[in-house]
Amino acid sequence: MDSRQNTLEVVRKDSVVVSTTEAFKKLVENNVKKYDYSSFKDLQRIGRGASAIVFSASLGNEKYALKHVTDDEIRVATQESQFLLKELWSEFKDSTNRGNEFQQISKKITDSIEKNRKTSEEMFNELKGLPDDTNAQCLFGFFYFIGIGTGTEKQLNKAFEIFQQ
């Protein structure tokens, strides 16, 4: 069982909290696991990154940026996947440097995936789940652009727009 406390337990331990700044300090000191955001006003989503959603909110007379970590979306590649990822990246980089056409590159990549007993869809989903790995994200963009593991025209059109940016 997790021994960290929730917000109400921390703040209610001391009958008086001087300021919101001190309240946040107490939350950090007590390693709070979750927070009840109902005391915040004007909660608005302002952005999303690879591992968190950021909100703007007011508490008292002060404005805060709140980060909601979505660590369930971040994965670490297995040893087997890391090997395949290195192989795919090497194949992609070498083929691109030799001036090969995208169709030739995609054929070599799909052959490598099949040789390693994976499906294109499995590899596509693994790449999607590795937002902190630049090689994986480059390959993910290529997969999206060419249509490896995606299966639909709508996805291909969206990938082309993203790739152009």
C-alpha positions as CSV (number, residue, x, y, z in Angstrom):
1,M,0.0,0.0,0.0
2,D,1.2,3.5,-0.8
3,S,2.1,5.4,2.3
4,R,1.8,8.8,0.7
5,Q,-1.1,11.0,1.9
6,N,-3.7,12.7,-0.1
7,T,-4.1,16.5,0.0
8,L,-6.9,16.7,2.6
9,E,-4.9,14.6,5.1
10,V,-1.9,16.9,4.8
11,V,-3.7,20.3,4.9
12,R,-6.0,19.3,7.8
13,K,-3.2,18.1,10.0
14,D,-2.4,21.7,10.6
15,S,-5.5,23.6,11.5
16,V,-4.3,26.9,9.9
17,V,-2.5,27.2,6.5
18,V,-1.1,30.7,6.1
19,S,-1.1,30.9,2.3
20,T,-1.6,28.9,-0.8
21,T,2.2,29.0,-1.3
22,E,2.6,27.3,2.1
23,A,-0.1,24.8,1.3
24,F,1.8,23.8,-1.9
25,K,5.0,23.6,0.1
26,K,3.3,21.2,2.5
27,L,2.1,19.1,-0.4
28,V,5.6,18.7,-1.7
29,E,7.1,18.0,1.7
30,N,4.6,15.3,2.4
31,N,5.0,13.6,-1.1
32,V,1.3,13.9,-1.9
33,K,0.1,11.3,-4.4
34,K,-3.1,12.9,-5.6
35,Y,-4.8,16.3,-5.3
36,D,-8.5,17.2,-5.1
37,Y,-8.7,20.1,-7.7
38,S,-12.2,21.2,-6.6
39,S,-10.7,24.0,-4.6
40,F,-9.3,25.6,-7.7
41,K,-11.3,28.0,-9.8
42,D,-11.2,28.7,-13.6
43,L,-9.6,25.4,-14.4
44,Q,-8.8,25.4,-18.1
45,R,-6.7,22.9,-20.2
46,I,-3.9,24.9,-21.9
47,G,-1.8,22.2,-23.5
48,R,-0.6,18.6,-23.7
49,G,2.8,17.1,-24.0
50,A,4.1,13.6,-24.4
51,S,3.7,12.8,-20.7
52,A,1.4,15.4,-19.2
53,I,-1.6,17.6,-19.6
54,V,-1.2,21.2,-18.4
55,F,-4.0,23.3,-16.9
56,S,-4.3,26.9,-15.8
57,A,-6.1,27.5,-12.5
58,S,-6.7,30.1,-9.8
59,L,-6.5,29.4,-6.1
60,G,-7.0,32.4,-3.8
61,N,-5.6,35.4,-5.6
62,E,-2.9,33.4,-7.3
63,K,-2.7,31.7,-10.7
64,Y,-1.0,28.3,-11.1
65,A,0.0,26.0,-14.0
66,L,-1.0,22.5,-13.0
67,K,0.6,19.5,-14.6
68,H,-1.4,16.2,-14.7
69,V,1.1,13.5,-15.4
70,T,-0.1,10.8,-17.8
71,D,2.7,8.3,-17.2
72,D,0.5,5.4,-18.5
73,E,1.3,6.6,-22.0
74,I,5.0,6.5,-21.6
75,R,6.6,3.1,-22.1
76,V,10.1,1.8,-22.2
77,A,11.1,-0.4,-25.1
78,T,11.8,-4.1,-24.2
79,Q,15.2,-5.4,-24.9
80,E,13.8,-7.2,-28.0
81,S,12.2,-4.0,-29.2
82,Q,15.3,-2.0,-28.6
83,F,17.3,-4.4,-30.8
84,L,14.6,-4.2,-33.6
85,L,14.4,-0.4,-33.2
86,K,18.2,-0.1,-33.7
87,E,18.0,-2.4,-36.7
88,L,15.1,-0.4,-38.3
89,W,16.8,2.9,-37.6
90,S,20.1,1.7,-39.1
91,E,18.2,0.4,-42.2
92,F,16.3,3.7,-42.5
93,K,19.3,5.9,-42.1
94,D,21.5,3.9,-44.5
95,S,18.8,3.6,-47.2
96,T,18.1,7.4,-46.9
97,N,21.8,8.2,-47.2
98,R,22.1,6.0,-50.3
99,G,19.2,8.0,-51.9
100,N,16.8,5.1,-52.0
101,E,13.2,5.8,-52.8
102,F,10.7,5.7,-49.9
103,Q,9.0,2.5,-51.4
104,Q,12.4,0.7,-51.3
105,I,13.0,1.8,-47.7
106,S,9.5,0.8,-46.6
107,K,10.0,-2.7,-48.2
108,K,13.3,-3.2,-46.3
109,I,11.7,-2.0,-43.0
110,T,8.7,-4.3,-43.4
111,D,11.0,-7.2,-44.2
112,S,13.0,-6.5,-41.0
113,I,9.8,-6.3,-39.0
114,E,8.6,-9.7,-40.4
115,K,12.0,-11.3,-39.9
116,N,11.7,-10.4,-36.2
117,R,8.2,-12.0,-35.9
118,K,6.3,-8.8,-35.4
119,T,3.5,-7.2,-37.3
120,S,3.7,-3.8,-38.8
121,E,0.8,-2.7,-36.5
122,E,2.7,-4.0,-33.4
123,M,5.8,-2.0,-34.4
124,F,3.7,1.1,-35.2
125,N,2.1,1.0,-31.7
126,E,5.4,0.4,-30.0
127,L,6.9,3.4,-31.8
128,K,3.9,5.5,-30.8
129,G,4.5,4.7,-27.2
130,L,8.1,5.9,-27.2
131,P,7.8,9.7,-27.3
132,D,11.1,10.4,-25.7
133,D,13.2,8.4,-28.2
134,T,14.0,10.6,-31.2
135,N,14.9,7.7,-33.5
136,A,11.6,6.0,-32.6
137,Q,9.7,9.2,-33.3
138,C,11.4,9.7,-36.6
139,L,10.5,6.1,-37.6
140,F,7.0,6.7,-36.3
141,G,6.7,9.7,-38.7
142,F,8.0,7.6,-41.6
143,F,5.6,4.7,-40.7
144,Y,2.7,7.2,-40.6
145,F,3.8,8.9,-43.9
146,I,4.2,5.7,-45.8
147,G,1.3,3.9,-44.1
148,I,3.3,1.1,-42.4
149,G,1.0,-0.4,-39.7
150,T,-1.7,2.2,-40.1
151,G,-4.1,0.7,-42.6
152,T,-6.3,3.7,-43.6
153,E,-6.1,6.6,-46.1
154,K,-7.4,9.1,-43.5
155,Q,-4.4,8.3,-41.3
156,L,-2.0,8.6,-44.3
157,N,-3.4,12.1,-45.1
158,K,-3.0,13.2,-41.5
159,A,0.6,11.9,-41.4
160,F,1.4,13.8,-44.5
161,E,0.2,17.0,-42.9
162,I,2.2,16.3,-39.7
163,F,5.3,15.3,-41.8
164,Q,5.2,18.6,-43.7
165,Q,5.3,20.7,-40.5
